[in-house]
């Protein structure tokens, strides 16, 4: 999880590039992850930095995001993520 200073740094870098930092929290739960990704995407999200779900179901929204070739950076320990085999 990024520190407060890390978030401030990311926000500054994004602002300099003309973007806005949008933040969502799923509690690393697959069902919540789906809702969070869909909500952010509906509000114009252009890229995603995510610690994927570690409990619940696979996120179909994340799978679609990756399949569409949208920008994504995965953060955390891959051995704990719940991801569809198609995008691993």
C-alpha positions as CSV (number, residue, x, y, z in Angstrom):
1,X,0.0,0.0,0.0
2,X,1.4,3.4,-0.9
3,X,2.3,5.8,1.9
4,X,0.7,9.2,2.1
5,X,3.9,10.8,0.8
6,X,3.8,8.3,-2.1
7,X,0.3,9.3,-3.0
8,X,1.2,13.0,-2.9
9,X,4.1,12.3,-5.2
10,X,1.9,10.3,-7.6
11,X,-0.8,13.0,-7.6
12,X,1.8,15.7,-8.4
13,X,3.3,13.7,-11.3
14,X,-0.2,13.0,-12.7
15,X,-1.2,16.6,-12.4
16,X,1.9,17.7,-14.2
17,X,0.8,15.4,-17.1
18,X,-2.7,16.8,-17.0
19,X,-4.3,13.9,-15.2
20,X,-6.3,13.5,-12.0
21,X,-5.6,10.9,-9.3
22,X,-8.7,8.9,-8.6
23,X,-8.7,6.6,-5.6
24,X,-10.9,3.6,-4.8
25,X,-10.6,0.9,-2.1
26,X,-11.9,-2.7,-2.5
27,X,-10.5,-4.2,0.7
28,X,-8.8,-6.7,-1.6
29,X,-12.1,-8.4,-2.1
30,X,-13.0,-9.6,-5.6
31,X,-16.7,-8.5,-5.5
32,X,-15.8,-5.1,-4.2
33,X,-12.9,-4.9,-6.7
34,X,-15.4,-5.3,-9.6
35,X,-17.6,-2.5,-8.3
36,X,-14.6,-0.2,-7.6
37,X,-13.1,-0.7,-11.1
38,X,-16.5,-0.2,-12.8
39,X,-17.2,3.0,-10.8
40,X,-13.8,4.5,-11.6
41,X,-14.0,3.5,-15.2
42,X,-17.4,5.1,-15.5
43,X,-15.8,8.3,-14.2
44,X,-13.1,8.4,-16.9
45,X,-10.3,6.3,-15.4
46,X,-7.5,6.1,-17.9
47,X,-5.1,3.9,-16.0
48,X,-5.1,1.6,-13.0
49,X,-2.6,0.9,-10.3
50,X,-4.0,-2.0,-8.3
51,X,-3.3,-4.5,-5.5
52,X,-5.6,-7.3,-6.9
53,X,-8.1,-9.1,-4.7
54,X,-6.9,-11.8,-2.3
55,X,-10.3,-13.1,-1.3
56,X,-13.7,-13.7,-2.8
57,X,-14.2,-14.2,-6.5
58,X,-12.1,-13.2,-9.5
59,X,-12.7,-9.7,-10.8
60,X,-14.3,-9.8,-14.2
61,X,-13.9,-6.0,-14.5
62,X,-10.1,-6.3,-14.0
63,X,-10.0,-9.1,-16.6
64,X,-11.9,-6.9,-19.1
65,X,-9.6,-4.0,-18.3
66,X,-6.5,-6.1,-19.1
67,X,-8.1,-7.7,-22.2
68,X,-8.9,-4.3,-23.6
69,X,-5.3,-3.3,-23.4
70,X,-5.9,-0.5,-20.9
71,X,-3.0,0.6,-18.7
72,X,-2.5,-1.4,-15.5
73,X,0.2,-1.7,-13.0
74,X,-0.1,-4.6,-10.5
75,X,1.2,-4.0,-7.0
76,X,1.8,-6.5,-4.2
77,X,2.6,-10.2,-4.0
78,X,1.4,-12.2,-7.0
79,X,1.2,-15.4,-5.1
80,X,-1.7,-14.0,-3.1
81,X,-3.8,-12.5,-5.9
82,X,-7.1,-13.9,-7.2
83,X,-6.7,-13.4,-11.0
84,X,-8.2,-15.2,-14.0
85,X,-5.6,-17.5,-15.6
86,X,-6.2,-15.6,-18.9
87,X,-4.5,-12.5,-17.6
88,X,-1.8,-14.0,-15.4
